[in-house]
Amino acid sequence: MNTSQTIEQMRELKLAGMLQSYQSQLDLSINHQLEGHELIAHLVEAEKLSRSNARLVTLLYTAKLRYHVIPESIECSTARNLTKGQWSILMEGTFVQQGENVLITGSTGVGKSTLACSLGYQACLLGIKTRYFNLTRLVESILMAKTEGTYLKFLNQLEKIPLIIIDDFGL
């Protein structure tokens, strides 16, 4: 089997990560290319990483987070009433698996939405389905689903999401 057939089969099988890695190996000089077991291990690892990245992109897209904030950029301070210990516990995501709620309170402009979106981002990194809603938009979505007759379908979709972030709850 020649390389063009191998490349075509990888395309047919939708092995994008493996294909990209294989092509980069072919671009190397013959004495720098991996052989046998090393090549297979490298290709499988590349495919696994590609699929993991694709899943993360999908999770972040479907989460519809208001802000894309990485957890490392969150500043823990006494003004925010948030310690590094509390933040690291939240970053583990165990509250989601345990079915616990997190309520973020504070005055306007202190960064409640940013914290919530950062928690959502971290949940996506952990592979947890997440969805962000502004309370007003959530209510509108529920009312729209009721008028369209898709209310139960909407509720069933929400039920499958382990982490739902509801922002601007007290307005």
N, CA and C atoms as an extended XYZ file, in Angstrom:
513
Properties=species:S:1:pos:R:3:atomname:S:1:resname:S:1:resid:I:1 pbc="F F F"
N         0.861       -1.175        0.000 N   MET     1
C         0.000        0.000        0.000 CA  MET     1
C         0.907        1.237        0.000 C   MET     1
N         0.581        2.189       -0.855 N   ASN     2
C         1.407        3.397       -0.895 CA  ASN     2
C         0.840        4.476        0.024 C   ASN     2
N         1.603        5.545        0.195 N   THR     3
C         1.215        6.591        1.143 CA  THR     3
C        -0.060        7.306        0.736 C   THR     3
N        -0.296        7.473       -0.553 N   SER     4
C        -1.523        8.174       -0.975 CA  SER     4
C        -2.770        7.365       -0.620 C   SER     4
N        -2.682        6.044       -0.712 N   GLN     5
C        -3.810        5.196       -0.306 CA  GLN     5
C        -4.028        5.286        1.208 C   GLN     5
N        -2.966        5.288        1.954 N   THR     6
C        -3.052        5.398        3.415 CA  THR     6
C        -3.691        6.724        3.802 C   THR     6
N        -3.255        7.798        3.146 N   ILE     7
C        -3.808        9.128        3.414 CA  ILE     7
C        -5.293        9.157        3.078 C   ILE     7
N        -5.667        8.569        1.967 N   GLU     8
C        -7.080        8.551        1.568 CA  GLU     8
C        -7.923        7.744        2.557 C   GLU     8
N        -7.397        6.626        3.049 N   GLN     9
C        -8.132        5.819        4.023 CA  GLN     9
C        -8.287        6.569        5.338 C   GLN     9
N        -7.279        7.320        5.745 N   MET    10
C        -7.391        8.119        6.964 CA  MET    10
C        -8.460        9.187        6.797 C   MET    10
N        -8.553        9.760        5.602 N   ARG    11
C        -9.616       10.745        5.340 CA  ARG    11
C       -10.991       10.088        5.424 C   ARG    11
N       -11.137        8.924        4.790 N   GLU    12
C       -12.412        8.197        4.798 CA  GLU    12
C       -12.830        7.837        6.220 C   GLU    12
N       -11.875        7.458        7.034 N   LEU    13
C       -12.160        7.067        8.412 CA  LEU    13
C       -12.254        8.263        9.356 C   LEU    13
N       -12.050        9.454        8.809 N   LYS    14
C       -12.121       10.701        9.577 CA  LYS    14
C       -11.143       10.693       10.751 C   LYS    14
N        -9.915       10.325       10.454 N   LEU    15
C        -8.840       10.317       11.438 CA  LEU    15
C        -7.970       11.552       11.206 C   LEU    15
N        -8.543       12.713       11.450 N   ALA    16
C        -7.893       13.983       11.112 CA  ALA    16
C        -6.569       14.178       11.846 C   ALA    16
N        -6.525       13.896       13.134 N   GLY    17
C        -5.288       14.064       13.895 CA  GLY    17
C        -4.203       13.129       13.406 C   GLY    17
N        -4.591       11.887       13.146 N   MET    18
C        -3.645       10.901       12.654 CA  MET    18
C        -3.130       11.306       11.271 C   MET    18
N        -4.028       11.785       10.434 N   LEU    19
C        -3.671       12.201        9.082 CA  LEU    19
C        -2.669       13.351        9.108 C   LEU    19
N        -2.943       14.346        9.905 N   GLN    20
C        -2.055       15.502        9.991 CA  GLN    20
C        -0.672       15.094       10.496 C   GLN    20
N        -0.645       14.230       11.497 N   SER    21
C         0.621       13.776       12.055 CA  SER    21
C         1.385       12.919       11.046 C   SER    21
N         0.668       12.084       10.316 N   TYR    22
C         1.286       11.223        9.304 CA  TYR    22
C         1.902       12.063        8.190 C   TYR    22
N         1.163       13.075        7.758 N   GLN    23
C         1.687       13.943        6.710 CA  GLN    23
C         2.920       14.713        7.174 C   GLN    23
N         2.922       15.127        8.448 N   SER    24
C         4.106       15.827        8.956 CA  SER    24
C         5.295       14.872        9.041 C   SER    24
N         5.043       13.593        9.320 N   GLN    25
C         6.122       12.603        9.320 CA  GLN    25
C         6.669       12.392        7.913 C   GLN    25
N         5.777       12.400        6.925 N   LEU    26
C         6.213       12.216        5.540 CA  LEU    26
C         7.049       13.397        5.052 C   LEU    26
N         6.814       14.571        5.619 N   ASP    27
C         7.558       15.766        5.225 CA  ASP    27
C         8.986       15.763        5.773 C   ASP    27
N         9.228       14.943        6.787 N   LEU    28
C        10.579       14.858        7.364 CA  LEU    28
C        11.492       14.059        6.440 C   LEU    28
N        12.776       14.283        6.578 N   SER    29
C        13.727       13.476        5.803 CA  SER    29
C        13.642       12.035        6.299 C   SER    29
N        14.020       11.109        5.447 N   ILE    30
C        13.835        9.684        5.735 CA  ILE    30
C        14.547        9.240        7.014 C   ILE    30
N        15.689        9.832        7.331 N   ASN    31
C        16.410        9.409        8.531 CA  ASN    31
C        15.867       10.069        9.810 C   ASN    31
N        14.908       11.007        9.675 N   HIS    32
C        14.280       11.623       10.850 CA  HIS    32
C        12.860       11.090       11.105 C   HIS    32
N        12.359       10.267       10.205 N   GLN    33
C        11.004        9.723       10.365 CA  GLN    33
C        10.994        8.630       11.426 C   GLN    33
N         9.883        8.551       12.138 N   LEU    34
C         9.716        7.492       13.132 CA  LEU    34
C         9.475        6.171       12.421 C   LEU    34
N         9.788        5.076       13.105 N   GLU    35
C         9.608        3.757       12.493 CA  GLU    35
C         8.694        2.888       13.344 C   GLU    35
N         8.024        1.998       12.693 N   GLY    36
C         7.243        0.943       13.318 CA  GLY    36
C         6.397        1.348       14.499 C   GLY    36
N         6.713        0.780       15.649 N   HIS    37
C         5.935        0.984       16.871 CA  HIS    37
C         5.893        2.451       17.279 C   HIS    37
N         7.018        3.155       17.148 N   GLU    38
C         7.050        4.578       17.519 CA  GLU    38
C         6.095        5.387       16.651 C   GLU    38
N         6.053        5.085       15.351 N   LEU    39
C         5.164        5.793       14.437 CA  LEU    39
C         3.701        5.539       14.797 C   LEU    39
N         3.357        4.287       15.050 N   ILE    40
C         1.971        3.950       15.407 CA  ILE    40
C         1.585        4.643       16.706 C   ILE    40
N         2.442        4.592       17.708 N   ALA    41
C         2.153        5.245       18.988 CA  ALA    41
C         1.979        6.745       18.790 C   ALA    41
N         2.832        7.349       17.970 N   HIS    42
C         2.747        8.786       17.694 CA  HIS    42
C         1.431        9.131       16.989 C   HIS    42
N         1.035        8.326       16.013 N   LEU    43
C        -0.200        8.585       15.267 CA  LEU    43
C        -1.436        8.433       16.150 C   LEU    43
N        -1.449        7.401       16.984 N   VAL    44
C        -2.590        7.183       17.883 CA  VAL    44
C        -2.688        8.322       18.895 C   VAL    44
N        -1.557        8.750       19.431 N   GLU    45
C        -1.550        9.858       20.379 CA  GLU    45
C        -2.045       11.152       19.713 C   GLU    45
N        -1.627       11.375       18.478 N   ALA    46
C        -2.066       12.571       17.740 CA  ALA    46
C        -3.571       12.545       17.505 C   ALA    46
N        -4.119       11.373       17.191 N   GLU    47
C        -5.562       11.260       16.969 CA  GLU    47
C        -6.332       11.485       18.262 C   GLU    47
N        -5.825       10.923       19.349 N   LYS    48
C        -6.473       11.105       20.649 CA  LYS    48
C        -6.492       12.582       21.034 C   LYS    48
N        -5.384       13.271       20.853 N   LEU    49
C        -5.299       14.692       21.161 CA  LEU    49
C        -6.230       15.508       20.266 C   LEU    49
N        -6.299       15.153       19.010 N   SER    50
C        -7.185       15.853       18.070 CA  SER    50
C        -8.649       15.709       18.474 C   SER    50
N        -9.045       14.512       18.861 N   ARG    51
C       -10.431       14.285       19.277 CA  ARG    51
C       -10.742       15.002       20.588 C   ARG    51
N        -9.785       14.999       21.483 N   SER    52
C        -9.966       15.705       22.749 CA  SER    52
C       -10.147       17.198       22.508 C   SER    52
N        -9.333       17.762       21.633 N   ASN    53
C        -9.454       19.183       21.305 CA  ASN    53
C       -10.781       19.491       20.616 C   ASN    53
N       -11.209       18.612       19.727 N   ALA    54
C       -12.489       18.812       19.037 CA  ALA    54
C       -13.649       18.765       20.033 C   ALA    54
N       -13.580       17.865       20.994 N   ARG    55
C       -14.627       17.784       22.026 CA  ARG    55
C       -14.658       19.056       22.862 C   ARG    55
N       -13.487       19.569       23.220 N   LEU    56
C       -13.421       20.807       23.992 CA  LEU    56
C       -14.032       21.968       23.211 C   LEU    56
N       -13.710       22.062       21.940 N   VAL    57
C       -14.274       23.137       21.106 CA  VAL    57
C       -15.795       23.019       21.070 C   VAL    57
N       -16.297       21.811       20.925 N   THR    58
C       -17.757       21.597       20.904 CA  THR    58
C       -18.387       21.964       22.240 C   THR    58
N       -17.773       21.531       23.340 N   LEU    59
C       -18.307       21.852       24.665 CA  LEU    59
C       -18.336       23.366       24.898 C   LEU    59
N       -17.269       24.053       24.510 N   LEU    60
C       -17.213       25.507       24.698 CA  LEU    60
C       -18.240       26.213       23.812 C   LEU    60
N       -18.429       25.717       22.606 N   TYR    61
C       -19.406       26.316       21.698 CA  TYR    61
C       -20.833       26.151       22.229 C   TYR    61
N       -21.157       24.937       22.658 N   THR    62
C       -22.519       24.681       23.137 CA  THR    62
C       -22.777       25.300       24.510 C   THR    62
N       -21.721       25.603       25.261 N   ALA    63
C       -21.891       26.240       26.569 CA  ALA    63
C       -22.416       27.666       26.416 C   ALA    63
N       -22.067       28.314       25.318 N   LYS    64
C       -22.506       29.691       25.035 CA  LYS    64
C       -22.174       30.649       26.180 C   LYS    64
N       -20.934       30.519       26.669 N   LEU    65
C       -20.489       31.369       27.772 CA  LEU    65
C       -20.448       32.834       27.335 C   LEU    65
N       -20.858       33.700       28.229 N   ARG    66
C       -20.875       35.139       27.948 CA  ARG    66
C       -19.460       35.686       27.789 C   ARG    66
N       -18.552       35.232       28.652 N   TYR    67
C       -17.150       35.637       28.596 CA  TYR    67
C       -16.295       34.384       28.493 C   TYR    67
N       -15.258       34.467       27.699 N   HIS    68
C       -14.314       33.349       27.615 CA  HIS    68
C       -13.115       33.696       28.485 C   HIS    68
N       -13.180       33.234       29.732 N   VAL    69
C       -12.181       33.565       30.740 CA  VAL    69
C       -11.558       32.271       31.238 C   VAL    69
N       -10.244       32.201       31.138 N   ILE    70
C        -9.570       31.012       31.657 CA  ILE    70
C        -9.451       31.135       33.175 C   ILE    70
N        -9.589       30.048       33.891 N   PRO    71
C        -9.572       30.086       35.360 CA  PRO    71
C        -8.298       30.689       35.944 C   PRO    71
N        -7.176       30.534       35.263 N   GLU    72
C        -5.905       31.052       35.774 CA  GLU    72
C        -5.886       32.582       35.809 C   GLU    72
N        -6.756       33.219       35.053 N   SER    73
C        -6.760       34.678       35.014 CA  SER    73
C        -7.610       35.300       36.121 C   SER    73
N        -8.293       34.478       36.891 N   ILE    74
C        -9.130       34.985       37.979 CA  ILE    74
C        -8.248       35.418       39.147 C   ILE    74
N        -8.500       36.618       39.608 N   GLU    75
C        -7.739       37.167       40.724 CA  GLU    75
C        -8.502       36.899       42.024 C   GLU    75
N        -7.888       36.156       42.901 N   CYS    76
C        -8.478       35.880       44.209 CA  CYS    76
C        -8.040       36.984       45.163 C   CYS    76
N        -9.013       37.594       45.843 N   SER    77
C        -8.672       38.685       46.754 CA  SER    77
C        -9.729       38.807       47.838 C   SER    77
N        -9.399       39.567       48.862 N   THR    78
C       -10.356       39.797       49.935 CA  THR    78
C       -11.490       40.695       49.460 C   THR    78
N       -11.210       41.574       48.495 N   ALA    79
C       -12.267       42.429       47.940 CA  ALA    79
C       -13.336       41.579       47.263 C   ALA    79
N       -12.918       40.470       46.662 N   ARG    80
C       -13.854       39.545       46.019 CA  ARG    80
C       -14.389       38.518       46.998 C   ARG    80
N       -13.818       38.478       48.186 N   ASN    81
C       -14.180       37.483       49.194 CA  ASN    81
C       -13.973       36.065       48.642 C   ASN    81
N       -12.839       35.894       47.953 N   LEU    82
C       -12.514       34.617       47.329 CA  LEU    82
C       -11.038       34.302       47.580 C   LEU    82
N       -10.790       33.179       48.230 N   THR    83
C        -9.411       32.766       48.488 CA  THR    83
C        -8.948       31.808       47.401 C   THR    83
N        -7.645       31.652       47.296 N   LYS    84
C        -7.088       30.715       46.315 CA  LYS    84
C        -7.517       29.288       46.627 C   LYS    84
N        -7.647       28.984       47.903 N   GLY    85
C        -8.101       27.650       48.302 CA  GLY    85
C        -9.524       27.367       47.852 C   GLY    85
N       -10.408       28.344       48.065 N   GLN    86
C       -11.797       28.185       47.625 CA  GLN    86
C       -11.861       28.022       46.103 C   GLN    86
N       -11.069       28.847       45.410 N   TRP    87
C       -11.095       28.811       43.945 CA  TRP    87
C       -10.558       27.478       43.426 C   TRP    87
N        -9.504       26.964       44.036 N   SER    88
C        -8.958       25.689       43.565 CA  SER    88
C        -9.932       24.538       43.821 C   SER    88
N       -10.675       24.606       44.908 N   ILE    89
C       -11.695       23.578       45.171 CA  ILE    89
C       -12.780       23.634       44.103 C   ILE    89
N       -13.209       24.843       43.747 N   LEU    90
C       -14.219       24.990       42.697 CA  LEU    90
C       -13.684       24.505       41.348 C   LEU    90
N       -12.400       24.726       41.085 N   MET    91
C       -11.795       24.321       39.814 CA  MET    91
C       -11.733       22.807       39.647 C   MET    91
N       -11.783       22.072       40.740 N   GLU    92
C       -11.791       20.607       40.654 CA  GLU    92
C       -13.088       20.089       40.050 C   GLU    92
N       -14.158       20.860       40.175 N   GLY    93
C       -15.434       20.481       39.581 CA  GLY    93
C       -16.208       19.428       40.343 C   GLY    93
N       -15.797       19.107       41.564 N   THR    94
C       -16.495       18.066       42.316 CA  THR    94
C       -17.915       18.485       42.680 C   THR    94
N       -18.163       19.778       42.751 N   PHE    95
C       -19.515       20.237       43.075 CA  PHE    95
C       -20.513       19.795       42.005 C   PHE    95
N       -20.054       19.651       40.772 N   VAL    96
C       -20.948       19.204       39.696 CA  VAL    96
C       -21.291       17.733       39.891 C   VAL    96
N       -20.263       16.900       40.116 N   GLN    97
C       -20.510       15.465       40.311 CA  GLN    97
C       -21.354       15.197       41.550 C   GLN    97
N       -21.235       16.047       42.573 N   GLN    98
C       -21.990       15.857       43.802 CA  GLN    98
C       -23.357       16.524       43.753 C   GLN    98
N       -23.684       17.176       42.646 N   GLY    99
C       -24.995       17.809       42.487 CA  GLY    99
C       -25.189       19.018       43.378 C   GLY    99
N       -24.098       19.688       43.716 N   GLU   100
C       -24.190       20.859       44.583 CA  GLU   100
C       -24.347       22.129       43.753 C   GLU   100
N       -24.960       23.124       44.348 N   ASN   101
C       -25.127       24.419       43.700 CA  ASN   101
C       -24.056       25.376       44.185 C   ASN   101
N       -23.702       26.311       43.323 N   VAL   102
C       -22.780       27.375       43.683 CA  VAL   102
C       -23.513       28.682       43.444 C   VAL   102
N       -23.585       29.507       44.465 N   LEU   103
C       -24.244       30.800       44.363 CA  LEU   103
C       -23.179       31.877       44.527 C   LEU   103
N       -23.039       32.698       43.499 N   ILE   104
C       -22.050       33.777       43.531 CA  ILE   104
C       -22.813       35.080       43.739 C   ILE   104
N       -22.518       35.752       44.844 N   THR   105
C       -23.210       37.004       45.150 CA  THR   105
C       -22.202       38.136       45.268 C   THR   105
N       -22.709       39.340       45.166 N   GLY   106
C       -21.858       40.511       45.303 CA  GLY   106
C       -22.504       41.701       44.622 C   GLY   106
N       -21.921       42.872       44.851 N   SER   107
C       -22.489       44.067       44.243 CA  SER   107
C       -22.127       44.142       42.761 C   SER   107
N       -22.769       45.039       42.076 N   THR   108
C       -22.582       45.217       40.650 CA  THR   108
C       -21.127       45.547       40.330 C   THR   108
N       -20.593       44.867       39.326 N   GLY   109
C       -19.258       45.180       38.839 CA  GLY   109
C       -18.104       44.475       39.514 C   GLY   109
N       -18.382       43.561       40.428 N   VAL   110
C       -17.276       42.881       41.109 CA  VAL   110
C       -16.773       41.656       40.333 C   VAL   110
N       -17.483       41.242       39.300 N   GLY   111
C       -17.020       40.134       38.466 CA  GLY   111
C       -17.716       38.811       38.693 C   GLY   111
N       -18.969       38.857       39.106 N   LYS   112
C       -19.719       37.608       39.332 CA  LYS   112
C       -19.865       36.820       38.031 C   LYS   112
N       -20.217       37.511       36.958 N   SER   113
C       -20.385       36.841       35.660 CA  SER   113
C       -19.071       36.268       35.161 C   SER   113
N       -17.984       36.994       35.383 N   THR   114
C       -16.669       36.516       34.979 CA  THR   114
C       -16.310       35.245       35.739 C   THR   114
N       -16.564       35.228       37.040 N   LEU   115
C       -16.310       34.023       37.839 CA  LEU   115
C       -17.146       32.849       37.347 C   LEU   115
N       -18.420       33.111       37.084 N   ALA   116
C       -19.319       32.044       36.631 CA  ALA   116
C       -18.866       31.485       35.286 C   ALA   116
N       -18.486       32.366       34.375 N   CYS   117
C       -18.028       31.911       33.060 CA  CYS   117
C       -16.709       31.157       33.159 C   CYS   117
N       -15.854       31.576       34.087 N   SER   118
C       -14.600       30.868       34.294 CA  SER   118
C       -14.855       29.463       34.850 C   SER   118
N       -15.829       29.351       35.751 N   LEU   119
C       -16.220       28.021       36.247 CA  LEU   119
C       -16.742       27.153       35.098 C   LEU   119
N       -17.545       27.761       34.227 N   GLY   120
C       -18.064       27.038       33.067 CA  GLY   120
C       -16.950       26.599       32.132 C   GLY   120
N       -15.983       27.478       31.911 N   TYR   121
C       -14.839       27.147       31.059 CA  TYR   121
C       -14.073       25.966       31.638 C   TYR   121
N       -13.827       25.999       32.944 N   GLN   122
C       -13.111       24.913       33.603 CA  GLN   122
C       -13.904       23.608       33.503 C   GLN   122
N       -15.214       23.684       33.655 N   ALA   123
C       -16.047       22.482       33.528 CA  ALA   123
C       -15.899       21.885       32.128 C   ALA   123
N       -15.875       22.732       31.110 N   CYS   124
C       -15.682       22.248       29.740 CA  CYS   124
C       -14.316       21.584       29.601 C   CYS   124
N       -13.282       22.169       30.215 N   LEU   125
C       -11.953       21.554       30.188 CA  LEU   125
C       -11.967       20.168       30.831 C   LEU   125
N       -12.820       20.005       31.840 N   LEU   126
C       -12.941       18.720       32.531 CA  LEU   126
C       -13.856       17.748       31.777 C   LEU   126
N       -14.427       18.200       30.656 N   GLY   127
C       -15.298       17.345       29.851 CA  GLY   127
C       -16.745       17.340       30.311 C   GLY   127
N       -17.147       18.332       31.089 N   ILE   128
C       -18.501       18.401       31.623 CA  ILE   128
C       -19.347       19.309       30.730 C   ILE   128
N       -20.488       18.793       30.290 N   LYS   129
C       -21.398       19.629       29.496 CA  LYS   129
C       -21.881       20.785       30.354 C   LYS   129
N       -21.854       21.965       29.766 N   THR   130
C       -22.187       23.188       30.481 CA  THR   130
C       -23.066       24.050       29.601 C   THR   130
N       -23.929       24.842       30.219 N   ARG   131
C       -24.738       25.804       29.460 CA  ARG   131
C       -24.927       27.050       30.305 C   ARG   131
N       -24.692       28.191       29.685 N   TYR   132
C       -24.825       29.502       30.321 CA  TYR   132
C       -26.122       30.142       29.856 C   TYR   132
N       -26.878       30.675       30.808 N   PHE   133
C       -28.103       31.406       30.499 CA  PHE   133
C       -28.125       32.705       31.268 C   PHE   133
N       -28.537       33.744       30.647 N   ASN   134
C       -28.963       34.960       31.319 CA  ASN   134
C       -30.393       34.640       31.748 C   ASN   134
N       -30.785       34.978       32.962 N   LEU   135
C       -32.110       34.591       33.457 CA  LEU   135
C       -33.230       35.068       32.539 C   LEU   135
N       -33.122       36.290       32.054 N   THR   136
C       -34.165       36.818       31.167 CA  THR   136
C       -34.282       35.966       29.913 C   THR   136
N       -33.140       35.604       29.328 N   ARG   137
C       -33.167       34.779       28.116 CA  ARG   137
C       -33.676       33.371       28.406 C   ARG   137
N       -33.362       32.848       29.579 N   LEU   138
C       -33.856       31.526       29.946 CA  LEU   138
C       -35.375       31.541       30.037 C   LEU   138
N       -35.921       32.558       30.688 N   VAL   139
C       -37.376       32.677       30.806 CA  VAL   139
C       -38.000       32.824       29.418 C   VAL   139
N       -37.384       33.633       28.564 N   GLU   140
C       -37.881       33.792       27.191 CA  GLU   140
C       -37.857       32.463       26.447 C   GLU   140
N       -36.786       31.684       26.621 N   SER   141
C       -36.668       30.379       25.963 CA  SER   141
C       -37.750       29.423       26.451 C   SER   141
N       -38.034       29.463       27.741 N   ILE   142
C       -39.081       28.601       28.309 CA  ILE   142
C       -40.442       28.993       27.756 C   ILE   142
N       -40.724       30.292       27.739 N   LEU   143
C       -42.007       30.763       27.210 CA  LEU   143
C       -42.154       30.428       25.726 C   LEU   143
N       -41.068       30.593       24.968 N   MET   144
C       -41.092       30.268       23.544 CA  MET   144
C       -41.346       28.782       23.336 C   MET   144
N       -40.700       27.958       24.141 N   ALA   145
C       -40.889       26.505       24.039 CA  ALA   145
C       -42.327       26.123       24.356 C   ALA   145
N       -42.928       26.804       25.329 N   LYS   146
C       -44.328       26.523       25.662 CA  LYS   146
C       -45.250       26.878       24.506 C   LYS   146
N       -45.011       28.036       23.884 N   THR   147
C       -45.892       28.452       22.780 CA  THR   147
C       -45.681       27.588       21.541 C   THR   147
N       -44.463       27.085       21.350 N   GLU   148
C       -44.182       26.238       20.188 CA  GLU   148
C       -44.527       24.771       20.437 C   GLU   148
N       -44.882       24.444       21.667 N   GLY   149
C       -45.209       23.062       21.994 CA  GLY   149
C       -43.990       22.176       22.191 C   GLY   149
N       -42.831       22.776       22.442 N   THR   150
C       -41.599       22.006       22.626 CA  THR   150
C       -41.068       22.108       24.057 C   THR   150
N       -41.949       22.427       24.978 N   TYR   151
C       -41.558       22.646       26.371 CA  TYR   151
C       -40.910       21.402       26.982 C   TYR   151
N       -41.534       20.240       26.820 N   LEU   152
C       -40.974       19.010       27.391 CA  LEU   152
C       -39.635       18.671       26.756 C   LEU   152
N       -39.511       18.888       25.462 N   LYS   153
C       -38.248       18.648       24.770 CA  LYS   153
C       -37.156       19.565       25.333 C   LYS   153
N       -37.511       20.833       25.550 N   PHE   154
C       -36.567       21.799       26.111 CA  PHE   154
C       -36.123       21.368       27.509 C   PHE   154
N       -37.071       20.963       28.342 N   LEU   155
C       -36.740       20.503       29.695 CA  LEU   155
C       -35.865       19.251       29.666 C   LEU   155
N       -36.153       18.335       28.738 N   ASN   156
C       -35.334       17.128       28.610 CA  ASN   156
C       -33.906       17.471       28.192 C   ASN   156
N       -33.748       18.480       27.330 N   GLN   157
C       -32.415       18.921       26.934 CA  GLN   157
C       -31.667       19.507       28.127 C   GLN   157
N       -32.359       20.326       28.910 N   LEU   158
C       -31.728       20.920       30.097 CA  LEU   158
C       -31.338       19.855       31.115 C   LEU   158
N       -32.158       18.843       31.224 N   GLU   159
C       -31.916       17.780       32.200 CA  GLU   159
C       -30.616       17.024       31.917 C   GLU   159
N       -30.195       16.999       30.665 N   LYS   160
C       -28.992       16.268       30.276 CA  LYS   160
C       -27.711       17.073       30.495 C   LYS   160
N       -27.854       18.322       30.937 N   ILE   161
C       -26.688       19.186       31.131 CA  ILE   161
C       -26.347       19.234       32.620 C   ILE   161
N       -25.178       18.703       32.986 N   PRO   162
C       -24.816       18.670       34.405 CA  PRO   162
C       -24.594       20.048       35.045 C   PRO   162
N       -24.094       21.018       34.271 N   LEU   163
C       -23.811       22.335       34.838 CA  LEU   163
C       -24.564       23.402       34.044 C   LEU   163
N       -25.523       24.022       34.714 N   ILE   164
C       -26.265       25.127       34.109 CA  ILE   164
C       -25.936       26.376       34.915 C   ILE   164
N       -25.459       27.388       34.214 N   ILE   165
C       -25.107       28.660       34.841 CA  ILE   165
C       -26.225       29.643       34.533 C   ILE   165
N       -26.834       30.170       35.578 N   ILE   166
C       -27.898       31.171       35.416 CA  ILE   166
C       -27.355       32.497       35.965 C   ILE   166
N       -27.196       33.464       35.069 N   ASP   167
C       -26.607       34.739       35.412 CA  ASP   167
C       -27.673       35.809       35.538 C   ASP   167
N       -27.357       36.861       36.265 N   ASP   168
C       -28.262       37.996       36.482 CA  ASP   168
C       -29.560       37.522       37.113 C   ASP   168
N       -29.448       36.662       38.092 N   PHE   169
C       -30.609       36.068       38.746 CA  PHE   169
C       -31.395       37.062       39.595 C   PHE   169
N       -30.714       37.978       40.231 N   GLY   170
C       -31.388       38.855       41.169 CA  GLY   170
C       -31.846       40.188       40.592 C   GLY   170
N       -31.729       40.361       39.273 N   LEU   171
C       -32.123       41.649       38.694 CA  LEU   171
C       -33.630       41.808       38.621 C   LEU   171
